[in-house]
Amino acid sequence: MILRKIFNPIAVVRYMRWELATSTFLSTAVYFLYHNQYLGKTSLPFSVAAILGSALAIFLAFRNNNSYNRWWEARTIWGSIINNSRIFARQIIANADSALSSGKVSAEQINDYKKEMVYRQIAFAHALRLHLRGQKSLGEMKHLLSKEEFEDAVQKQNIPNYLLFVQGKRIKDGMKIEILGAFDNISLEPTLAGFNNFQGTCERIKSTPLLRQYHFFTKLFLWVFIAILPFALMTDFSKMGTPALMMPVSILVSFVFGVMGKVGEVNEDPFENRITDIPMSAMSNTIERDLKEMLGETELPPKHSPQDGFLF
């Protein structure tokens, strides 16, 4: 996620290199043709570029609006994962601690159960992040699971779903050995089901792109607009007696429309491990720090901080 308010101009130019290179080449070529009197009959009225620019602006506005909605929905979902992870940990810890007064289970059993359940919830957050980004660095959650459970988990095609499945089974086991009360499942199951819904929503955003026809025609109209613009501007600037100004103006206008197109394009997919994505690494780190603190642990992982204006 980008936090900086001022962007590096060199990085922006590098990001827009193809659009800028094409616009610069076409603008220079059109001016050369006009200067050598080859363009008198092939220049276009500015109204052509204006009409095409209007159509392009509509497509860009629609796409950018929907791209931002997808990005914000993804961020909202992960905010809910953070909140519900805290709720789940609180429920497990409070319900398990209440069993100590019954005398049927030892304090060591209760502490082991709380740690197992909370650590597995932390592992779910890390596993979901890796699952959405298509990353295979599963060792990040190895310290959160038992050796046997970790070896079983890495064999699954959908690790976060498997971890939620194990959580559900272990809740039932906790009820059998009376670490959890007979009715604790009533409050725990909706919270656990919520994680399944959050994961499914993230997978829906990941696997369902914005309508491809909008992507294709927006790109097509953008390139056609960049190609036509120098011919249309040449007519007006030649009437004003300043034909050379056509080149910087054409490049500037093409750059503006190109940036608008890029913004919508990169925000469309918020789980691709790019600087424009939602900061899932930082949010997973927040979950781990908060839940371990709820267990009473003091050795917490370092908090993720922005790097050069970017939070990952």
C-alpha positions as CSV (number, residue, x, y, z in Angstrom):
1,M,0.0,0.0,0.0
2,I,1.4,3.4,-0.9
3,L,1.6,5.8,2.0
4,R,3.8,8.5,0.5
5,K,2.1,11.7,-0.7
6,I,4.8,12.7,-3.2
7,F,5.9,10.2,-5.9
8,N,9.3,9.9,-7.5
9,P,9.0,11.4,-11.0
10,I,11.6,9.0,-12.4
11,A,9.7,6.0,-11.0
12,V,6.4,7.4,-12.5
13,V,8.1,7.9,-15.9
14,R,9.6,4.4,-15.8
15,Y,6.1,3.1,-15.0
16,M,4.6,4.9,-18.0
17,R,7.5,4.4,-20.3
18,W,5.6,2.7,-23.2
19,E,2.9,5.3,-23.3
20,L,5.4,8.2,-23.0
21,A,7.7,6.7,-25.6
22,T,4.8,6.2,-28.1
23,S,3.4,9.7,-27.5
24,T,6.9,11.3,-27.9
25,F,7.6,9.4,-31.1
26,L,4.2,10.2,-32.7
27,S,4.3,13.9,-31.6
28,T,7.8,14.3,-33.0
29,A,6.9,12.4,-36.3
30,V,3.8,14.6,-36.8
31,Y,5.7,17.8,-36.2
32,F,8.4,16.6,-38.7
33,L,5.8,15.9,-41.3
34,Y,4.1,19.2,-40.8
35,H,7.4,21.1,-40.8
36,N,8.3,19.5,-44.1
37,Q,4.9,20.3,-45.5
38,Y,3.8,16.7,-45.8
39,L,0.9,17.0,-43.3
40,G,-1.3,19.7,-44.8
41,K,-4.0,17.3,-46.0
42,T,-3.8,14.7,-43.3
43,S,-4.3,16.7,-40.1
44,L,-7.5,16.2,-38.2
45,P,-9.9,18.7,-36.5
46,F,-9.6,18.8,-32.7
47,S,-13.3,17.7,-32.4
48,V,-12.3,14.1,-33.3
49,A,-9.8,13.9,-30.4
50,A,-12.3,15.6,-28.1
51,I,-15.1,13.1,-28.9
52,L,-12.8,10.1,-28.5
53,G,-11.3,11.6,-25.3
54,S,-14.8,12.0,-23.8
55,A,-15.6,8.3,-24.6
56,L,-12.3,7.3,-23.1
57,A,-12.9,9.4,-19.9
58,I,-16.2,7.5,-19.4
59,F,-14.5,4.1,-19.6
60,L,-11.7,5.3,-17.3
61,A,-14.1,6.6,-14.7
62,F,-16.1,3.4,-14.7
63,R,-13.1,1.2,-14.5
64,N,-11.3,3.3,-11.8
65,N,-14.4,3.4,-9.7
66,N,-14.9,-0.3,-9.8
67,S,-11.2,-1.0,-9.3
68,Y,-11.3,1.1,-6.1
69,N,-14.4,-0.7,-4.9
70,R,-12.6,-4.0,-5.3
71,W,-9.5,-2.7,-3.5
72,W,-11.6,-1.2,-0.6
73,E,-13.7,-4.4,-0.3
74,A,-10.4,-6.4,0.1
75,R,-9.2,-4.0,2.7
76,T,-12.5,-4.1,4.6
77,I,-12.4,-7.9,4.6
78,W,-9.0,-8.0,6.1
79,G,-10.0,-5.5,8.7
80,S,-12.8,-7.9,9.6
81,I,-10.3,-10.8,9.8
82,I,-8.2,-8.7,12.3
83,N,-11.3,-7.9,14.4
84,N,-12.7,-11.4,14.4
85,S,-9.4,-12.9,15.2
86,R,-9.3,-10.8,18.3
87,I,-12.8,-11.9,19.1
88,F,-12.0,-15.6,18.6
89,A,-9.0,-15.4,20.8
90,R,-10.9,-13.6,23.5
91,Q,-13.7,-16.2,23.4
92,I,-11.2,-19.2,23.5
93,I,-9.2,-17.7,26.4
94,A,-12.1,-16.6,28.5
95,N,-14.1,-19.8,28.0
96,A,-11.0,-22.0,28.7
97,D,-10.0,-20.1,31.8
98,S,-13.5,-20.5,33.3
99,A,-12.9,-24.3,33.2
100,L,-10.1,-24.0,35.8
101,S,-12.6,-23.5,38.6
102,S,-14.3,-26.9,37.8
103,G,-11.1,-28.8,38.7
104,K,-11.7,-31.4,36.0
105,V,-8.7,-30.1,33.8
106,S,-5.3,-28.9,34.9
107,A,-4.0,-25.4,34.3
108,E,-1.3,-26.9,32.1
109,Q,-3.9,-28.5,29.8
110,I,-5.9,-25.2,29.6
111,N,-2.8,-23.2,28.8
112,D,-1.7,-25.7,26.1
113,Y,-5.2,-25.7,24.6
114,K,-5.4,-21.9,24.5
115,K,-2.0,-21.6,22.9
116,E,-2.8,-24.2,20.3
117,M,-6.0,-22.6,19.3
118,V,-4.7,-19.0,19.2
119,Y,-1.5,-20.0,17.4
120,R,-3.5,-21.8,14.8
121,Q,-5.7,-18.7,14.2
122,I,-2.5,-16.7,13.7
123,A,-1.3,-19.4,11.2
124,F,-4.6,-19.0,9.4
125,A,-3.9,-15.3,8.8
126,H,-0.5,-16.0,7.4
127,A,-1.7,-19.0,5.3
128,L,-4.5,-16.9,3.8
129,R,-2.0,-14.1,2.9
130,L,0.3,-16.6,1.2
131,H,-2.6,-18.4,-0.5
132,L,-3.9,-15.2,-2.0
133,R,-0.5,-14.0,-3.2
134,G,0.4,-17.4,-4.6
135,Q,3.5,-17.6,-2.4
136,K,5.1,-20.9,-1.1
137,S,7.1,-19.6,1.8
138,L,5.1,-21.7,4.3
139,G,8.0,-21.8,6.8
140,E,6.6,-18.4,8.1
141,M,3.9,-20.3,10.0
142,K,6.0,-23.3,11.0
143,H,6.5,-22.0,14.5
144,L,2.8,-21.7,15.0
145,L,1.8,-25.3,14.5
146,S,3.0,-28.7,15.8
147,K,5.4,-30.6,13.6
148,E,2.7,-33.2,12.7
149,E,0.1,-30.6,11.9
150,F,2.5,-28.5,9.8
151,E,3.5,-31.5,7.8
152,D,-0.2,-32.3,7.2
153,A,-1.1,-28.7,6.3
154,V,1.6,-28.3,3.7
155,Q,0.2,-31.2,1.8
156,K,-3.2,-29.5,1.4
157,Q,-4.1,-27.5,-1.7
158,N,-6.0,-25.0,0.4
159,I,-4.1,-24.5,3.7
160,P,-6.2,-21.8,5.3
161,N,-9.4,-23.8,4.7
162,Y,-7.7,-26.8,6.3
163,L,-6.7,-24.8,9.4
164,L,-10.2,-23.7,9.9
165,F,-11.4,-27.3,9.6
166,V,-8.9,-28.3,12.3
167,Q,-10.1,-25.4,14.5
168,G,-13.7,-26.7,14.2
169,K,-12.6,-30.2,15.3
170,R,-10.5,-28.9,18.2
171,I,-13.5,-26.9,19.5
172,K,-15.5,-30.1,19.6
173,D,-12.6,-31.8,21.3
174,G,-12.4,-29.0,23.9
175,M,-16.0,-29.5,24.7
176,K,-15.5,-33.3,25.2
177,I,-12.7,-32.8,27.7
178,E,-14.6,-30.0,29.3
179,I,-12.1,-27.2,28.6
180,L,-14.9,-25.5,26.8
181,G,-18.5,-25.5,28.1
182,A,-21.3,-27.3,26.5
183,F,-22.8,-24.1,25.0
184,D,-19.5,-22.4,24.1
185,N,-19.8,-23.7,20.5
186,I,-22.9,-21.5,20.1
187,S,-20.7,-18.4,20.2
188,L,-17.6,-19.8,18.7
189,E,-19.1,-21.4,15.5
190,P,-20.4,-18.1,14.0
191,T,-17.0,-16.5,14.5
192,L,-15.3,-19.5,12.8
193,A,-17.9,-19.5,10.0
194,G,-17.1,-15.8,9.5
195,F,-13.5,-16.7,8.6
196,N,-14.7,-19.1,5.9
197,N,-16.9,-16.3,4.5
198,F,-14.0,-13.8,4.6
199,Q,-11.7,-16.3,2.8
200,G,-14.3,-17.1,0.2
201,T,-14.8,-13.4,-0.5
202,C,-11.1,-12.8,-0.9
203,E,-10.9,-15.8,-3.3
204,R,-13.8,-14.4,-5.3
205,I,-12.0,-11.1,-5.8
206,K,-8.8,-12.9,-6.6
207,S,-10.3,-15.3,-9.2
208,T,-12.9,-13.0,-10.8
209,P,-11.3,-10.1,-12.7
210,L,-13.1,-6.9,-13.6
211,L,-15.0,-7.3,-16.9
212,R,-12.5,-8.0,-19.6
213,Q,-14.4,-6.0,-22.2
214,Y,-13.8,-2.8,-20.1
215,H,-10.1,-3.6,-19.8
216,F,-9.7,-4.3,-23.5
217,F,-11.7,-1.4,-24.9
218,T,-10.2,1.0,-22.3
219,K,-6.7,0.0,-23.5
220,L,-7.7,0.2,-27.1
221,F,-9.3,3.6,-26.8
222,L,-6.3,4.9,-24.9
223,W,-3.9,3.9,-27.6
224,V,-6.1,5.2,-30.4
225,F,-6.4,8.5,-28.5
226,I,-2.6,8.7,-28.1
227,A,-2.2,8.1,-31.8
228,I,-4.8,10.6,-33.0
229,L,-4.1,13.4,-30.5
230,P,-0.9,14.9,-32.3
231,F,-2.8,15.1,-35.6
232,A,-5.7,16.9,-34.0
233,L,-3.5,19.3,-32.0
234,M,-1.4,20.1,-35.0
235,T,-4.3,21.9,-36.7
236,D,-4.9,24.3,-33.8
237,F,-1.3,25.0,-32.9
238,S,-0.4,25.7,-36.5
239,K,-3.2,28.3,-36.7
240,M,-1.7,30.0,-33.7
241,G,1.7,30.0,-35.3
242,T,3.3,27.8,-32.6
243,P,3.3,24.3,-34.1
244,A,6.3,23.2,-31.9
245,L,4.1,23.5,-28.8
246,M,2.0,20.6,-30.1
247,M,4.7,18.1,-29.0
248,P,4.8,18.9,-25.2
249,V,1.0,19.4,-25.0
250,S,0.4,16.1,-26.8
251,I,2.8,14.3,-24.5
252,L,1.3,15.9,-21.4
253,V,-2.3,15.1,-22.3
254,S,-1.4,11.5,-23.2
255,F,0.5,11.2,-19.9
256,V,-2.6,12.3,-17.9
257,F,-4.9,9.8,-19.6
258,G,-2.3,7.1,-19.4
259,V,-1.8,7.6,-15.6
260,M,-5.6,7.4,-15.1
261,G,-5.7,4.1,-17.0
262,K,-2.8,2.7,-15.0
263,V,-4.3,3.6,-11.6
264,G,-7.4,1.6,-12.4
265,E,-5.4,-1.2,-13.8
266,V,-3.2,-1.8,-10.8
267,N,-5.9,-1.3,-8.2
268,E,-8.1,-3.9,-9.9
269,D,-6.1,-6.8,-8.3
270,P,-5.3,-6.1,-4.6
271,F,-3.7,-9.5,-3.8
272,E,-0.7,-9.5,-6.3
273,N,2.1,-8.6,-3.9
274,R,2.7,-5.2,-5.4
275,I,3.2,-1.8,-3.8
276,T,-0.4,-0.9,-4.6
277,D,-1.9,-3.9,-2.9
278,I,-3.6,-4.0,0.5
279,P,-0.9,-4.5,3.2
280,M,-1.6,-8.1,4.1
281,S,1.9,-8.7,5.6
282,A,1.4,-5.8,8.0
283,M,-2.1,-6.9,8.9
284,S,-1.0,-10.5,9.5
285,N,1.7,-9.1,11.7
286,T,-0.9,-7.1,13.7
287,I,-2.9,-10.3,14.2
288,E,0.1,-12.2,15.5
289,R,1.2,-9.4,17.8
290,D,-2.2,-8.8,19.3
291,L,-3.2,-12.5,19.8
292,K,0.2,-13.4,21.4
293,E,-0.2,-10.4,23.7
294,M,-3.7,-11.7,24.7
295,L,-2.0,-14.9,25.7
296,G,0.3,-13.0,28.0
297,E,3.4,-13.3,25.9
298,T,5.9,-10.5,26.0
299,E,8.3,-11.6,23.2
300,L,6.3,-10.3,20.2
301,P,7.5,-10.2,16.6
302,P,8.7,-6.7,15.4
303,K,5.9,-4.5,14.2
304,H,5.9,-4.0,10.4
305,S,6.6,-0.4,9.5
306,P,6.5,1.5,6.2
307,Q,9.5,1.2,4.0
308,D,10.3,4.2,1.8
309,G,6.7,5.2,2.0
310,F,5.3,1.7,1.2
311,L,3.5,-0.7,3.6
312,F,3.4,-4.4,2.5
